[in-house]
């Protein structure tokens, strides 16, 4: 019997090796022949492992265990890979002040800023999960090391003056918010956050974007010069002073409307309704897809998308306009017809709630995540346990996203989502999904003749609650969309799947979606402060901004058809695809996302992030920034961290 099992195992392994070798030979042949590559590779299937059986994921029971994929579906494998990446992230966290300081210097080539010790204690008292993960702060401020501090201060102090340019000013003096200029609800909300940190902060002026959409697009060549100069200025002087400079000039004079001194020109220019990729491409590398005419869609998609089912393999790339911009420039309202776009090519210090990858705005946690608002705050009032939820993907919203007219609304991202998931609109249309091959269990192929109308009728609830943002009005939608009744945020949690897409800019509902017991599905072109701490396929499901993978995603989790049934049409094609149900995998992702949000997306995490951001910002505007910082080794907090000091016996 043992010999039989051994032979069976060897036979299975041999089959796998041969199958992979055959697939490699075919792929190489196609690449060499350069004939019909895309369509041929799409028609290939993923080889199954004979006799391969593994336990399904038991979601919510043993989340500390590494997941074992139940089959070879790309999503199953991506979830396992994401779990591996997340565990490496967890293992790399500093646990003491010594470690935190040492890692800071290794990574950034500088001392931590003045006040770093106080920030560390502040963060620890608030139970920060990862004391090292503030990469976004450092990336945002890095190019400003190439700009003289006095120029940064001048811009921050005065950009609010033209109230048509969409900039507010928050002015801190002597540990108080002394003045707010050109204020709005955004600046008022941000002040309530900053006030919690004032006792730690030196004088500063903060320029804040009061528009929905990001602002700063520095040309590629200019940005490379900035980054090169930043590298050249890195140093860790042993005599660094652990305090900020005082009595610097260039802050806003709060005693006069105008001090008469020269004002730096931020270089704003109006671009309302313009094609954003015409602006964005200037900030992309010359060899990128956005600027290289020889680059193909096929080559580019390989960087972030699986050829099977269109499943996203690299979520960061899906919002990289240098990579995906040419494909989605006419499929997203911000890119196609932005409503409030006032950009600049100059590197100016403006704080914003979101940006696209080519922007150089300084990100801070969005006001909607801090401001208490029933439209955005999580409430468990109607949230249900997973098994009691409806097997439905829900979305409600208004038709925002860009300036809409009769001839361009089909280019808007929200409108495309509603149409794609509308049973009536999809009647008689085909979409691609990833289905199991008949009579070849465990092997998957692209199935391009899936008729989604009935599936959408049973498993989606998507629609507009209001049409808005049209010129001259929205009557052209009267014969297109049926307006749906609003569903409160909490009531949406009665569905298993919550799809989140952009509006005019980022979506303020994302934190609440992650905090819920439902599973978040995310498509966006915008970057936010929290991105580095969220892992696609571990805490949420990533989706392409074209939504061409949405039915592959939903059929994977919900399932489709019956195993073993085979029905052929007159031309020999299969009419009833089968996709195994992966409900436990969906539940596991939902539980992991919820538990993670409780650790890294709390209001306390927003305070910790903002505190660190303002310390780093205070240094780059300091005339002595190369000579200030914390130069110690961190040992003074050993006792605070519970580190035992070796006992030295004196003789």
Secondary structure, DSSP 8 states (H G I E B T S, - for coil): -HHHHHHHHHHHHHHHHHHHHHHHHHHHHHHHHTSSHHHHHHH--B---TT-------TTT-TTS----SS--HHHHHHHHHHHHHHHHHHT---SHHHHHHHHHHHHSS-B-TTHHHHHHHHHHTT-S-TT--HHHHHHHHGGGGS-HHHHHHHHHHTTSSTTS-EEEEEEETTEEEEEES--HHHHHHHHHHTTTGGG--SEEEEEE-SSS--B---HHHHHHHHHHHHHT----TT-BSS---S-S-S--TTSS-----------EE-TT--HHHHHGGGS-TTSTTT-TT--HHHHHTTTB-TTTT-BS-HHHHT-HHHHHHHHTTSSHHHHH-SS-EEBSS---EEES-B-TT---EE---HHHHS--TTTS---SS---GGGSEEEEEEEEES-SS-B-TTTGGGSHHHHHHHHT-TTTTTT--EEEEEE-TT-TT-EEEEEEE--HHHHHHHEEEEEEE--SBSS-SGGGTTT--------HHHHTTEEEEEE--SSSS-TTHHHHHHSSSEEEE--S-B-TTGGG--BTTTBEE--TT-TTHHHHHHHHH-BS-TT---B-TTS-BSS-BB---HHHHHHHHHHHHHHHHHHSSHHHHHHHHHHHHHHHHHHT-TTTTTBSB-S-SGGGHHHHT---------
